[in-house]
Amino acid sequence: MFGASPQSTAHAPRRHRPDPGAIPPSDAEPSRSGRPERLARLERAIPHAPVPHLMTSFRSGPHVVPPAVPGRPIHEADVAAFVRAVRSFDEQAGAQLVQALLQEGASVEAVYLQLVSPAARTLGTMWEDDECDFVEVTVALGRMQRLLRDLSQLFLADAGHVSPVGSILLSCIPGEQHTLGIIMVGEFLLRDGWRVLVGAPWSEQDLHAMVGSEWYDIIGFSVGSAQRLSTLKRDIRRLRSASRNPQLQVMVGGQVFADDPSLLASVGADAIADSAKDAPLVARSLLAAARAVAPEARAESGGGRDHRSDAARRP
């Protein structure tokens, strides 16, 4: 659901590929000589803005010209050009490249899945191979987040009118930052009719307060490291106990689960979504299963409310 995930450790070589939506983990960076203090200064300088703040501006991005001729494919050369653009000194280069692709007929969905996602994976690989540093990756991912924000209105307009489905909370495990991936998942769910609240990083206390004060049909977690699976298992257990919804469903995603789907049962989750595009179908199947067990959940669920108006609001 949230792309490839980092599995970093200070005691082993980093052969993983960082998550497309994740900033490379800080506990791995000190293994590179001469960088610990530099990284510490960087982390103090770059605030980890919560996604709800980003999503509040999703509805007010610049005008995006719709495609003139639909169906323009996106090629590997486009991805390479986009990576160069978001790494360049020109802050507008990436947005200009995307505008050109849209005008040539590329769909917004193709930009999301065939341009932004592979570009993020490429950046992760480049960082892993020392072809670019932490600052470059952070700046580039920030520019890509802004592009998702600015494209949101056009992406959601593709769906036309959709009936409300249910209510879902998306987050990474407390202590991780995977904003790009979960923003993209949130966009696909919004377009499918879900009421969505997306955010990172949230503390365990924040999550408990949210599921205890408002009804959520599903909570979805981005998992960035196998080392955090024990934390995820604990959090899922506690959130089920704290939730107003006794049939709360849990959806997870990340390379950790793609590599070993059997981990799903070990952490106590209900389903794995392999990609942002698959997330709505997986979420609908979970909701149907929960409502079959407890039909009364339909009456109390927030699914009957306007899912767009509450998408960016934090309780």
C-alpha positions as CSV (number, residue, x, y, z in Angstrom):
1,M,0.0,0.0,0.0
2,F,2.8,2.4,0.9
3,G,5.6,1.2,-1.3
4,A,8.9,-0.3,-0.4
5,S,10.0,0.1,3.2
6,P,13.3,0.7,4.8
7,Q,14.7,-2.0,7.2
8,S,17.6,-0.1,8.6
9,T,19.9,-0.9,11.4
10,A,23.1,0.7,12.7
11,H,24.8,-2.7,12.8
12,A,24.2,-4.0,9.3
13,P,24.8,-2.8,5.7
14,R,21.8,-0.9,4.3
15,R,20.9,-3.0,1.3
16,H,17.2,-2.1,1.5
17,R,15.5,0.5,-0.7
18,P,13.9,3.3,1.3
19,D,10.1,3.7,1.2
20,P,8.9,6.0,-1.6
21,G,6.9,8.0,1.0
22,A,9.5,7.9,3.7
23,I,12.4,10.1,4.6
24,P,15.4,7.9,5.0
25,P,15.6,6.9,8.7
26,S,17.9,8.9,10.9
27,D,19.2,5.9,12.8
28,A,20.9,4.6,9.7
29,E,22.6,7.8,8.7
30,P,25.3,8.0,11.5
31,S,26.9,4.9,10.0
32,R,28.2,7.2,7.2
33,S,31.4,8.8,8.4
34,G,31.4,12.4,9.4
35,R,27.6,12.9,9.1
36,P,26.0,12.5,12.6
37,E,26.1,16.2,13.6
38,R,25.2,17.3,10.1
39,L,22.1,15.1,10.2
40,A,21.1,16.3,13.6
41,R,21.3,19.9,12.4
42,L,19.2,18.9,9.3
43,E,16.5,17.2,11.4
44,R,16.2,20.3,13.6
45,A,16.0,22.5,10.6
46,I,13.4,20.5,8.6
47,P,10.1,20.3,10.6
48,H,8.1,17.1,10.2
49,A,4.8,18.9,9.2
50,P,1.8,16.7,9.9
51,V,-0.1,15.6,6.8
52,P,-3.4,17.2,7.9
53,H,-1.8,20.6,7.3
54,L,-0.7,19.5,3.9
55,M,-4.1,18.1,3.0
56,T,-5.9,21.3,4.0
57,S,-4.3,23.0,1.0
58,F,-5.1,20.2,-1.4
59,R,-8.2,22.1,-2.5
60,S,-6.4,25.3,-3.3
61,G,-3.5,24.4,-5.5
62,P,-2.7,26.1,-8.8
63,H,-4.8,25.6,-11.8
64,V,-3.9,22.4,-13.6
65,V,-4.6,22.1,-17.4
66,P,-6.5,18.9,-18.1
67,P,-5.1,16.6,-20.8
68,A,-5.8,17.5,-24.4
69,V,-5.4,14.0,-25.7
70,P,-6.0,11.1,-23.2
71,G,-3.8,8.1,-22.9
72,R,-0.3,9.4,-23.2
73,P,1.9,6.7,-21.6
74,I,4.7,7.6,-19.1
75,H,8.0,6.1,-20.0
76,E,11.2,5.4,-18.0
77,A,12.8,8.4,-19.7
78,D,10.0,10.6,-18.2
79,V,10.8,9.2,-14.7
80,A,14.5,9.9,-15.1
81,A,13.7,13.4,-16.3
82,F,11.4,14.0,-13.4
83,V,14.0,12.8,-10.9
84,R,16.5,15.3,-12.4
85,A,13.8,18.0,-12.2
86,V,12.9,17.5,-8.5
87,R,16.7,17.4,-7.7
88,S,17.5,20.6,-9.6
89,F,17.9,24.1,-8.2
90,D,14.7,25.2,-10.0
91,E,11.8,24.6,-7.6
92,Q,9.2,24.7,-10.4
93,A,11.0,22.2,-12.8
94,G,9.1,19.2,-11.5
95,A,5.7,20.9,-11.7
96,Q,6.5,22.1,-15.2
97,L,7.4,18.6,-16.3
98,V,4.1,17.2,-14.9
99,Q,2.1,20.0,-16.5
100,A,3.7,19.1,-19.9
101,L,2.8,15.4,-19.4
102,L,-0.8,16.2,-18.6
103,Q,-1.1,18.5,-21.6
104,E,0.3,15.7,-23.8
105,G,-2.5,13.4,-22.5
106,A,-1.1,11.6,-19.4
107,S,-3.7,11.0,-16.7
108,V,-3.3,12.2,-13.2
109,E,-3.5,8.6,-12.0
110,A,-0.6,7.7,-14.3
111,V,1.4,10.6,-12.9
112,Y,0.8,9.3,-9.4
113,L,1.5,5.6,-10.1
114,Q,3.9,5.6,-13.0
115,L,5.9,8.9,-12.4
116,V,5.8,9.9,-8.7
117,S,6.0,6.4,-7.2
118,P,8.9,5.1,-9.3
119,A,10.7,8.4,-9.0
120,A,10.6,8.2,-5.2
121,R,11.9,4.6,-5.4
122,T,14.7,5.9,-7.6
123,L,15.6,8.6,-5.1
124,G,15.7,6.0,-2.4
125,T,18.1,3.8,-4.4
126,M,20.3,6.8,-5.2
127,W,20.5,7.7,-1.5
128,E,21.3,4.1,-0.7
129,D,24.1,4.1,-3.3
130,D,25.5,7.5,-2.1
131,E,24.5,9.1,-5.4
132,C,22.6,11.8,-3.5
133,D,22.6,12.9,0.2
134,F,19.9,13.2,2.8
135,V,19.3,16.8,2.1
136,E,18.7,16.2,-1.6
137,V,16.3,13.4,-1.0
138,T,14.3,15.3,1.7
139,V,14.0,18.4,-0.6
140,A,13.0,16.3,-3.6
141,L,10.3,14.3,-1.6
142,G,9.0,17.6,-0.3
143,R,8.5,18.9,-3.8
144,M,6.8,15.7,-4.8
145,Q,4.4,16.1,-1.9
146,R,3.5,19.5,-3.1
147,L,2.8,18.1,-6.5
148,L,0.3,15.6,-5.0
149,R,-1.3,18.5,-3.2
150,D,-1.6,20.6,-6.3
151,L,-2.9,17.7,-8.5
152,S,-5.5,16.6,-5.9
153,Q,-8.5,18.5,-7.2
154,L,-8.0,17.2,-10.7
155,F,-7.4,13.6,-9.5
156,L,-10.6,13.6,-7.3
157,A,-12.6,15.1,-10.1
158,D,-12.1,12.0,-12.2
159,A,-14.4,10.1,-9.9
160,G,-17.4,12.4,-10.4
161,H,-20.2,11.8,-7.9
162,V,-19.6,8.9,-5.5
163,S,-21.7,7.7,-2.6
164,P,-20.1,7.9,0.9
165,V,-18.5,4.5,1.8
166,G,-17.0,4.6,5.3
167,S,-14.4,6.3,7.5
168,I,-10.7,5.5,7.6
169,L,-7.7,6.7,9.5
170,L,-4.3,6.4,7.9
171,S,-1.0,6.8,9.7
172,C,2.5,5.5,9.9
173,I,3.8,3.7,13.0
174,P,4.6,6.4,15.6
175,G,8.3,7.4,15.2
176,E,8.3,7.0,11.4
177,Q,7.6,9.5,8.7
178,H,6.0,8.1,5.5
179,T,4.0,11.0,4.3
180,L,4.2,10.7,0.6
181,G,2.9,7.1,0.5
182,I,0.0,7.6,2.8
183,I,-1.0,10.9,1.1
184,M,-1.3,9.0,-2.1
185,V,-3.3,6.2,-0.5
186,G,-5.6,8.8,1.0
187,E,-6.2,10.3,-2.4
188,F,-7.3,7.0,-3.9
189,L,-9.6,6.4,-0.9
190,L,-11.1,9.9,-1.1
191,R,-11.8,9.3,-4.8
192,D,-13.5,6.1,-4.0
193,G,-15.9,7.8,-1.6
194,W,-14.2,7.3,1.8
195,R,-14.0,9.9,4.6
196,V,-10.3,10.0,5.2
197,L,-8.1,11.4,7.9
198,V,-4.4,11.1,7.1
199,G,-1.5,12.1,9.3
200,A,2.1,11.5,10.3
201,P,3.8,11.4,12.7
202,W,1.1,10.9,15.3
203,S,1.9,9.6,18.8
204,E,0.3,6.5,20.3
205,Q,-1.7,8.8,22.6
206,D,-3.0,10.7,19.6
207,L,-4.2,7.6,17.9
208,H,-5.9,6.3,21.0
209,A,-7.7,9.6,21.5
210,M,-8.9,9.7,17.8
211,V,-10.3,6.1,17.7
212,G,-11.8,6.6,21.1
213,S,-13.6,9.9,20.3
214,E,-14.7,9.2,16.8
215,W,-15.9,6.2,14.8
216,Y,-13.5,4.8,12.3
217,D,-14.3,1.7,10.2
218,I,-10.7,1.1,9.3
219,I,-7.2,2.2,10.4
220,G,-4.4,1.8,7.9
221,F,-0.7,1.7,8.8
222,S,2.4,2.4,6.8
223,V,5.2,0.1,7.9
224,G,8.7,1.2,7.2
225,S,10.8,-1.3,9.1
226,A,10.6,-4.9,10.2
227,Q,12.2,-3.8,13.4
228,R,9.0,-2.0,14.3
229,L,6.6,-4.9,13.9
230,S,6.5,-5.6,17.6
231,T,5.5,-1.9,18.1
232,L,2.8,-2.3,15.4
233,K,1.4,-5.5,17.1
234,R,1.2,-3.7,20.4
235,D,-0.4,-0.6,18.9
236,I,-3.0,-2.6,17.0
237,R,-4.0,-4.5,20.1
238,R,-4.4,-1.3,22.1
239,L,-6.2,0.6,19.4
240,R,-8.8,-2.2,19.0
241,S,-9.4,-2.0,22.8
242,A,-9.7,1.8,22.7
243,S,-11.8,2.1,19.6
244,R,-15.5,3.1,19.6
245,N,-16.0,0.6,16.8
246,P,-15.8,-3.0,18.2
247,Q,-15.3,-4.3,14.7
248,L,-12.4,-2.0,13.8
249,Q,-10.5,-3.3,10.8
250,V,-6.8,-2.9,10.3
251,M,-5.1,-2.6,6.9
252,V,-1.3,-2.5,6.5
253,G,1.1,-1.9,3.7
254,G,4.8,-1.8,2.9
255,Q,7.6,-3.9,1.5
256,V,7.9,-5.7,4.8
257,F,4.5,-7.3,4.2
258,A,5.0,-7.7,0.4
259,D,8.1,-9.8,1.2
260,D,6.4,-11.9,3.9
261,P,2.6,-11.8,3.8
262,S,2.5,-14.2,6.8
263,L,3.5,-11.3,9.0
264,L,-0.1,-10.1,8.7
265,A,-1.4,-12.6,11.2
266,S,1.6,-12.1,13.5
267,V,0.8,-8.4,14.0
268,G,-2.9,-8.9,14.3
269,A,-3.9,-6.9,11.2
270,D,-6.7,-7.9,8.8
271,A,-5.5,-7.3,5.3
272,I,-2.5,-6.1,3.2
273,A,-2.9,-3.5,0.5
274,D,-0.1,-3.8,-2.0
275,S,-0.5,-0.4,-3.6
276,A,-2.4,2.9,-3.4
277,K,-4.6,1.8,-6.3
278,D,-5.5,-1.5,-4.5
279,A,-6.3,0.2,-1.2
280,P,-10.0,1.1,-2.0
281,L,-10.8,-2.4,-3.0
282,V,-9.1,-3.9,0.1
283,A,-10.8,-1.4,2.3
284,R,-14.3,-2.1,0.9
285,S,-13.8,-5.8,1.4
286,L,-12.8,-5.2,5.0
287,L,-15.8,-3.0,5.6
288,A,-18.2,-5.5,4.1
289,A,-16.8,-8.2,6.3
290,A,-17.2,-6.1,9.4
291,R,-20.7,-5.1,8.6
292,A,-21.7,-8.6,7.9
293,V,-20.7,-9.5,11.5
294,A,-22.2,-6.4,13.0
295,P,-24.9,-4.8,10.8
296,E,-25.5,-2.1,13.5
297,A,-22.1,-0.6,12.7
298,R,-23.6,1.0,9.5
299,A,-25.8,3.2,11.6
300,E,-23.0,4.6,13.8
301,S,-20.3,4.7,11.2
302,G,-19.2,8.1,9.9
303,G,-19.6,6.9,6.4
304,G,-22.8,8.8,5.9
305,R,-21.1,12.1,6.3
306,D,-19.4,14.2,3.7
307,H,-16.0,12.5,3.3
308,R,-14.4,15.4,1.5
309,S,-15.2,18.2,4.0
310,D,-13.6,16.2,6.9
311,A,-10.6,14.8,5.0
312,A,-8.1,17.2,6.5
313,R,-9.5,17.8,9.9
314,R,-7.8,16.5,13.0
315,P,-10.0,15.8,16.0
